[in-house]
């Protein structure tokens, strides 16, 4: 041990984490090393077990992290539910299953001696280890954003099989029946279920989905919306869900653009979604970022900011997240999205600091604001560089010039007021500046940065998608 504190970032050059050390001891076997999948999977399974045996005993006596045992206990205690809540859960679970007396007013918020709901029973089982499943700092973020009346949505993403547990705890939180947020045993009451003018943040079945990847190409991705289980490969998905599709319970959306559109449609009716990602595809492709969790976003859209939190994001690459432009399907450079759209979660701080996610969101929004301000300044400079002697009749023969020497438009507010006037009364340069250039300039800027393979189609798609943005923006 060279460093005696628990940290997420490397404190000195030349050091590696214990996790990296263990990975180096038992590296995953790659396809190039063992082409036979069955053999490769078996070897990697054994190595994963060996790595787990080392990492789970890190702080035990005689192991490298023994000196950090007390700090480890402090971290784990921060994940424990309040003692009164744990006591109530334990008392409930001690009662015979299905008995008439298996109820607990200390747990339930539905009245005296009412039997617990199915969701509450699931949650009681989930919390019987005396620990939260979802970190409290995330619940704090949801409460904070709601109290601030922010317009936000949440999309849970996982490579694992824990989506049902996430749904159970989060929905109990929203219903006001989570034993740590029900107003009993010294806890505060949280309720976000659409009742009494509250916002409905519950995860509904039609807001769940399963994502498949078949290659890094835009067309080889599929979202099964409304599904909870998955089949082994993308090409089998539609047949696998055929009965549910016929019943109208599941819809299948193939390709990046269709997945993006379908997700946007769901967000019109629901504020919280939950998707299961394709771990097998990611693992098969050596855990590369371009095979990771698909994040489709429009970086040029100043009305919405995506923030993807994941503790597996690396400092020099997305690792587990595949960030793509929703129009061109091209990957977005990691340097552009890091710490503004992609955030590597410091798991320790997320556990120890109840305001961790609130602060992280504020920092991301600040960076995005600075990015937009820089873009605004660049746009103003580009406007100033435009030729001053554009010929009105050459550019727009049908424009009637009433003022041959119009004042210079130096702000968006001024351009907006010009755009509100009757077009035929506006000088050509002002007309173009107020109607076409506000959307054309950022489109050309995005093309310059992204260099899409088909710039003409990219430009057309961009203009169609953003044609109403200027009317919606506040200047």
C-alpha positions in Angstrom: 0.0 0.0 0.0 1.5 3.3 -1.1 -1.6 5.5 -0.4 -3.4 5.1 2.9 -6.7 6.9 2.0 -9.7 5.7 0.0 -9.9 7.9 -3.1 -11.6 7.5 -6.5 -9.1 9.5 -8.5 -5.4 8.5 -8.8 -3.6 10.8 -6.2 -0.1 10.4 -7.7 1.4 9.5 -11.1 2.5 5.9 -11.4 0.0 4.5 -8.9 -2.8 2.0 -9.8 -5.9 1.2 -7.8 -6.4 -2.2 -6.1 -9.1 -2.9 -8.7 -6.6 -2.3 -11.5 -4.1 -4.5 -9.7 -6.6 -7.4 -9.4 -7.7 -6.9 -13.1 -4.0 -7.2 -14.1 -3.7 -10.4 -12.1 -6.7 -12.0 -13.7 -7.2 -10.3 -17.1 -10.2 -11.2 -19.2 -9.5 -13.5 -22.1 -10.2 -11.8 -25.4 -11.7 -13.2 -28.6 -8.4 -12.9 -30.3 -6.8 -15.0 -27.6 -9.6 -17.7 -27.4 -12.0 -17.7 -30.3 -14.1 -20.6 -28.9 -16.9 -18.7 -27.1 -17.8 -21.5 -24.7 -14.2 -21.9 -23.6 -13.6 -18.2 -23.3 -16.7 -17.6 -21.2 -15.8 -20.5 -18.8 -12.3 -19.1 -18.3 -13.5 -15.6 -17.7 -16.1 -16.8 -15.3 -13.4 -18.5 -13.2 -11.2 -15.4 -13.3 -14.2 -13.2 -12.3 -14.7 -15.4 -9.2 -11.0 -15.1 -8.4 -11.2 -11.3 -8.7 -14.3 -11.1 -6.5 -12.6 -13.2 -3.8 -9.8 -10.6 -3.6 -11.9 -7.5 -3.8 -14.5 -8.7 -1.2 -11.8 -9.4 1.4 -9.8 -6.3 0.7 -10.2 -4.8 4.2 -10.1 -8.1 6.2 -7.2 -9.0 8.5 -4.0 -9.9 6.6 -5.2 -8.3 3.4 -3.8 -5.1 1.7 -6.7 -2.8 2.9 -6.7 -3.9 6.5 -5.8 -0.3 7.7 -8.9 1.0 5.9 -11.3 -1.3 7.8 -12.7 1.5 10.0 -13.3 3.8 7.1 -15.0 1.0 5.2 -17.4 0.4 8.1 -18.2 4.1 8.1 -19.1 4.0 4.4 -21.3 0.9 4.9 -23.0 2.4 7.9 -24.0 5.4 5.8 -26.0 3.0 3.6 -27.9 1.5 6.5 -31.5 2.4 7.0 -32.5 4.0 10.3 -32.5 1.6 13.3 -36.2 2.1 14.0 -37.0 1.2 10.3 -34.8 -1.8 10.4 -36.4 -3.0 13.6 -39.9 -2.6 12.1 -38.8 -4.5 8.9 -37.3 -7.3 11.0 -40.4 -7.6 13.1 -42.5 -7.8 10.0 -40.4 -10.5 8.4 -40.4 -12.6 11.5 -44.2 -13.1 11.2 -45.4 -16.1 9.2 -45.9 -15.4 5.5 -49.6 -15.0 4.6 -50.7 -14.7 8.2 -53.5 -12.2 9.0 -51.1 -10.5 11.5 -48.3 -10.0 9.0 -48.8 -6.2 8.9 -47.0 -3.3 10.4 -48.2 0.2 11.0 -44.6 1.2 11.5 -43.9 0.3 7.9 -47.1 1.1 6.2 -48.5 4.5 5.5 -51.9 3.2 4.6 -53.6 3.4 8.0 -53.5 1.4 11.2 -52.8 -2.3 11.0 -53.4 -2.5 7.2 -51.7 -5.3 5.4 -48.7 -4.3 3.4 -49.1 -4.0 -0.4 -47.2 -6.4 -2.7 -44.7 -3.6 -3.5 -44.1 -3.0 0.3 -43.6 -6.7 0.8 -41.0 -6.8 -1.9 -39.3 -3.7 -0.4 -39.3 -5.2 3.0 -37.5 -8.3 1.6 -35.1 -6.0 -0.3 -34.2 -4.0 2.8 -33.9 -6.9 5.2 -30.1 -6.6 4.9 -30.5 -3.3 6.7 -29.2 -1.3 3.7 -30.7 0.9 1.0 -30.7 -0.4 -2.5 -30.7 3.1 -4.1 -28.4 5.6 -2.4 -30.2 8.3 -0.4 -28.4 11.1 -2.2 -30.3 10.2 -5.4 -33.7 10.4 -3.6 -32.4 13.8 -2.3 -31.8 14.9 -5.9 -35.3 13.9 -7.0 -36.9 15.7 -4.1 -34.7 18.8 -4.7 -35.5 19.0 -8.4 -39.2 18.6 -7.8 -39.3 21.2 -5.0 -37.5 23.6 -7.4 -40.2 22.9 -10.0 -37.6 21.8 -12.5 -38.6 20.2 -15.7 -36.7 16.9 -15.6 -36.9 13.2 -16.5 -35.0 10.2 -15.2 -33.9 7.2 -17.2 -32.5 4.3 -15.1 -30.0 2.2 -17.1 -28.4 -1.1 -16.1 -26.3 -3.9 -17.5 -27.4 -6.1 -14.6 -30.6 -7.8 -13.5 -31.5 -5.3 -10.8 -34.1 -3.3 -12.7 -37.0 -4.9 -10.8 -35.4 -4.0 -7.4 -34.8 -0.5 -8.6 -38.4 -0.2 -9.7 -39.7 -1.6 -6.4 -37.8 0.8 -4.2 -38.2 3.9 -6.4 -42.0 3.3 -6.8 -42.4 2.8 -3.0 -40.6 6.1 -2.5 -42.9 7.8 -5.0 -46.0 6.3 -3.4 -45.0 7.5 0.1 -44.8 3.9 1.4 -41.0 3.6 1.5 -40.3 2.9 5.2 -37.5 5.5 5.1 -39.7 8.2 3.5 -43.2 7.6 4.9 -43.2 10.1 7.7 -43.0 7.5 10.4 -40.1 6.6 12.8 -38.6 10.1 12.4 -38.5 9.9 8.6 -39.8 12.6 6.3 -42.8 11.9 3.9 -42.1 11.8 0.2 -44.9 11.3 -2.3 -44.7 11.7 -6.1 -47.5 9.6 -7.4 -49.8 12.1 -9.0 -52.1 12.4 -6.0 -53.1 15.8 -4.6 -51.4 17.7 -7.5 -48.1 15.9 -6.9 -46.0 15.0 -9.9 -46.2 11.3 -10.9 -42.6 9.9 -11.0 -43.5 6.3 -10.7 -42.0 3.8 -13.2 -44.8 2.3 -15.2 -44.5 -0.9 -17.3 -44.9 0.9 -20.6 -41.9 3.1 -19.6 -39.7 0.1 -19.3 -37.6 -1.3 -22.1 -34.9 -3.7 -23.2 -32.1 -2.5 -25.6 -30.2 -4.8 -28.0 -27.1 -4.1 -30.0 -25.9 -6.1 -33.0 -23.1 -3.9 -34.2 -21.9 -0.3 -33.9 -24.0 0.7 -36.9 -27.1 2.9 -36.4 -29.4 0.3 -37.8 -28.2 -2.6 -35.6 -29.9 -1.5 -32.4 -33.3 -2.3 -31.1 -35.5 -1.1 -28.3 -38.3 -3.4 -27.0 -40.5 -0.9 -25.2 -42.8 -2.3 -22.5 -40.6 -5.5 -22.2 -39.0 -6.7 -19.0 -37.2 -9.9 -20.1 -34.7 -10.4 -22.9 -33.6 -13.0 -25.4 -30.0 -13.8 -26.2 -29.6 -11.9 -29.5 -31.1 -9.0 -31.4 -32.1 -11.0 -34.4 -34.4 -13.2 -32.2 -36.1 -10.2 -30.4 -39.1 -9.6 -32.6 -40.1 -13.3 -32.6 -39.5 -13.5 -28.8 -41.9 -10.7 -28.1 -44.4 -11.6 -30.8 -47.2 -12.5 -28.4 -46.7 -9.3 -26.4 -46.6 -7.3 -29.6 -49.9 -8.7 -30.7 -51.5 -7.9 -27.4 -50.2 -4.3 -27.7 -48.0 -4.7 -24.6 -44.6 -4.4 -26.3 -43.5 -2.3 -29.3 -40.2 -2.8 -31.2 -38.2 0.1 -32.5 -35.1 -0.6 -34.7 -32.3 1.8 -35.4 -30.9 4.8 -33.5 -33.3 7.4 -34.9 -36.4 5.2 -34.1 -35.2 4.5 -30.6 -34.7 8.2 -30.0 -38.1 9.1 -31.3 -39.8 6.3 -29.3 -38.0 7.4 -26.1 -39.1 11.0 -26.7 -42.7 9.8 -27.2 -42.7 7.9 -23.9 -41.3 11.0 -22.1 -44.5 12.9 -23.2 -46.5 10.7 -20.8 -43.9 9.6 -18.2 -41.2 11.3 -16.3 -39.2 8.2 -15.3 -38.1 5.3 -17.5 -36.0 2.2 -16.9 -34.1 0.4 -19.6 -32.0 -2.8 -19.5 -28.9 -2.6 -21.7 -27.1 -5.3 -23.7 -24.3 -6.5 -21.4 -23.6 -9.5 -23.6 -22.9 -7.3 -26.6 -20.6 -5.0 -24.5 -18.7 -7.9 -23.0 -18.4 -9.6 -26.4 -16.8 -6.5 -27.8 -14.2 -6.3 -25.0 -16.1 -3.6 -23.0 -15.5 -0.9 -25.6 -17.3 2.4 -25.3 -18.8 2.1 -28.8 -20.6 -1.1 -27.6 -21.8 0.3 -24.3 -25.0 1.8 -23.1 -26.4 3.8 -25.9 -26.9 7.6 -25.2 -28.6 9.4 -28.1 -28.4 13.2 -27.7 -28.5 16.4 -29.5 -25.6 18.5 -28.2 -26.9 21.5 -30.2 -30.2 21.5 -28.4 -29.9 24.2 -25.8 -33.3 23.4 -24.3 -32.3 20.1 -22.9 -29.2 18.7 -21.1 -28.5 15.0 -20.8 -26.5 14.0 -17.7 -25.4 10.4 -17.6 -24.1 9.2 -14.2 -22.1 6.0 -14.1 -19.3 4.9 -11.8 -17.7 2.9 -14.6 -16.9 5.8 -16.8 -13.2 6.2 -17.2 -11.2 9.4 -17.0 -10.0 9.2 -20.6 -13.0 7.5 -22.3 -16.7 6.7 -21.9 -15.9 3.0 -21.4 -19.4 1.9 -20.6 -21.4 4.6 -22.5 -21.7 5.0 -26.2 -22.6 8.7 -26.8 -24.1 9.3 -30.3 -25.5 12.3 -32.1 -29.2 11.5 -32.5 -29.3 12.9 -36.0 -26.0 11.8 -37.6 -25.5 8.7 -35.4 -21.8 9.7 -35.2 -20.0 9.2 -31.9 -19.5 12.4 -29.9 -15.9 13.0 -28.8 -15.4 12.1 -25.2 -13.5 15.4 -24.5 -16.7 17.3 -25.5 -19.1 15.3 -23.3 -17.0 14.6 -20.3 -18.2 16.3 -17.0 -21.0 18.0 -18.9 -23.0 15.1 -20.2 -21.1 12.1 -18.9 -20.2 12.1 -15.2 -18.1 9.4 -13.5 -19.8 8.9 -10.1 -17.6 9.0 -7.1 -19.3 6.2 -5.3 -17.9 7.1 -1.9 -19.0 10.7 -2.1 -22.4 9.6 -3.4 -22.8 7.5 -0.3 -21.3 9.9 2.3 -22.6 13.2 0.9 -26.4 13.5 0.8 -26.1 16.5 -1.6 -23.6 14.8 -4.0 -25.9 14.5 -7.0 -27.4 18.0 -6.5 -24.0 19.5 -6.6 -23.0 17.3 -9.6 -26.0 18.5 -11.5 -25.3 22.1 -10.7 -21.7 21.7 -11.9 -22.8 20.1 -15.1 -25.4 22.9 -15.8 -22.7 25.5 -15.0 -20.3 24.0 -17.6 -23.2 23.7 -20.1 -24.1 27.4 -19.5 -20.5 28.4 -20.1 -20.4 26.3 -23.3 -23.6 28.0 -24.6 -22.3 31.4 -23.7 -19.1 30.7 -25.7 -21.3 29.5 -28.6 -23.4 32.7 -28.4 -20.2 34.8 -28.5 -18.9 32.9 -31.5 -22.2 33.3 -33.3 -22.2 37.0 -32.7 -18.7 37.3 -34.1 -19.7 35.2 -37.2 -22.6 37.6 -37.7 -20.3 40.6 -37.6 -18.1 38.9 -40.2 -20.9 38.6 -42.8 -20.6 40.9 -45.9 -22.2 44.3 -45.3 -23.0 44.9 -48.9 -25.3 41.9 -49.6 -27.5 42.8 -52.6 -31.2 42.6 -51.5 -32.5 42.1 -55.0 -29.9 39.5 -55.8 -30.6 37.5 -52.6 -34.3 37.9 -52.4 -36.0 39.6 -55.4 -39.4 39.8 -53.7 -38.2 41.6 -50.6 -39.3 45.2 -50.5 -36.6 47.4 -49.0 -38.2 50.3 -47.0 -35.0 51.4 -45.2 -31.8 51.3 -47.4 -29.6 51.9 -44.3 -31.1 49.8 -41.5 -29.5 49.9 -38.0 -27.1 47.0 -37.2 -28.8 44.2 -35.4 -26.4 43.4 -32.5 -28.5 41.1 -30.3 -30.9 38.2 -30.4 -33.6 40.3 -28.8 -33.3 42.8 -31.7 -33.3 40.0 -34.3 -36.4 38.6 -32.7 -38.2 41.9 -32.9 -37.3 42.1 -36.5 -38.6 38.6 -37.2 -41.9 39.6 -35.6 -42.5 42.3 -38.2 -44.2 41.6 -41.6 -41.5 39.9 -43.8 -42.2 42.1 -46.8 -41.3 45.2 -44.8 -38.0 43.8 -43.7 -34.7 44.5 -45.5 -33.2 41.3 -46.9 -30.2 41.1 -44.6 -32.3 41.6 -41.5 -34.9 39.1 -42.8 -32.2 36.4 -43.3 -30.6 37.3 -40.0 -33.8 36.9 -38.1 -35.3 33.9 -39.8 -32.6 31.7 -41.5 -29.2 32.4 -39.9 -30.3 31.7 -36.2 -30.8 28.0 -37.1 -28.4 27.8 -40.0 -25.4 29.1 -38.1 -25.4 26.5 -35.3 -26.2 23.8 -37.9 -23.1 24.7 -39.9 -21.1 24.9 -36.7 -22.2 21.3 -35.7 -21.3 20.1 -39.2 -17.8 21.7 -38.8 -17.3 20.0 -35.5 -18.8 16.6 -36.3 -17.8 16.2 -40.0 -20.6 13.8 -40.8 -20.2 11.4 -43.7 -23.2 12.8 -45.5 -23.3 16.6 -44.6 -26.2 17.4 -46.9 -28.5 14.9 -45.3 -27.2 15.8 -41.9 -28.0 19.5 -42.6 -31.5 18.7 -43.9 -32.3 16.5 -40.9 -30.9 19.1 -38.5 -33.0 22.0 -40.0 -36.2 19.9 -39.9 -35.6 18.9 -36.3 -34.8 22.4 -35.1 -37.1 24.4 -37.3 -39.3 25.5 -34.4 -36.5 26.0 -31.8 -36.2 29.8 -32.4 -39.8 30.4 -31.6 -39.6 28.3 -28.4 -36.4 29.9 -27.0 -36.4 32.8 -24.5 -34.1 35.6 -25.5 
